[in-house]
Structures are given as C-alpha cells and as structure tokens.
C-alpha cells in the first residue's frame, strides 16, 4: 500500500511539474523569449509528458526521471529569471 502511495505521489508531482513547464513554455512563446529557452522548455515538456505516461518506478523511466526533474526545475528557474528581468516592476 505504501509503495502504491509513493508511486502516486511521484506521478502527481511529475504531472504538476509538467503543467508548470507547459504553461511556462506557452508564456515564453508569447513573451518572445530566446529560442534556446523556448526549445529547452518544450523539450522538457515533451519528455515529462512521455515519462509521466510510463510507470515512473520501472525501467527507463526510472532512470530518466531524476535528471529530467532537475532539468525541468532548472528550465523553470531560467524562465522565471528571464521573465523577471524583462518585466517592469511596480
């Protein structure tokens, strides 16, 4: 039971991260962010989507997940930093 709950937590976290990356990708496109940043967000979005469809604790998905999560968090931070710099402060 606890193992199943752990898998659900990981899957839930992965889907939440996926939503954040997808939204950031859309915002980056609309904001005309640098192509490199948009491509990074889009690549991570696609990989997160694919991995979230697989069993996170089995096989290749398990091997990809830690690095993918680090990449996603780094890309989100890069997007937030870029957006913060370009947005006028109140």
N, C-alpha and C positions, 0 to 999 in steps of 0.2 A: 504494500500500500504506500509506504513512504517513498519507495523508488518511483512509483507512478506519479505521486505528487511532485517529486523532484523533476521528472520529465515534463510535467505540465507547467511547472514554474519556468523551466528553461524555455519551453516553447512559447509561453506567454511573454517572457522577456524578449525573445527573439522577434516576435510579432510586433511588440511595442517599438522596438528598435527599428524594425522595418518600416513601420508607419512614420516614424520620425525622419528616417532617411528619405523616404518617398516624398514627404512634404517638403523637406529641405531641398530636394532635387528640383521640385516644381518651383519653389521660391527662387532658387538660384537661377533657373532658366529665365523667369520673369524679371529678375533683377539684372540680367545680363552679366552674371558672374563670369570670371575667367573660364574658358573652355576646359582647362585642366581640372578645375574644381567641379564643374558640372559633370564631366566624364567620370571623375572619381566617385561622386555621389551616385551616379547612375549605375556604374559597375557594381558598387557595393549593394545597391538596392536589388539588382538582379540576382546577385549571389545570395543575399539574405533570403530573398523570395524562394529561390530554388532549395536552399538548405532547410528553410522552415517547412517545406513540403515533405522532407525526409525525416526519418527517425533521428533526432539530434544526438542520441547516445549510441548510435550504431555506425560502424564503417566509416566511409569517407567524410560523412557529415560531421562526425565527432572530431575528426582530425582537422577539418577546416574551421570549425566554429570558434575556437579561441582567437585565432588570428583575424578572422572575419569580424568578430566583435570589436577587437582593438582597432582595426581599420575603420569600422563604422563610427566608433566614438571619436577617432581622430579626424575623420572627414566632417563629422558634425561640428566639432570644435573649430576646424578650419573655416567652415561655412559661417558659423556664428561670429568668429573674429572678423572675417571679411565683411559681413553684413554690418557689424557694429561700427567698423571704421568708416564705411560709406554712408551710413545713416546719420542724418543730422540729430544732434542731441537736443533735448528740450530745454 
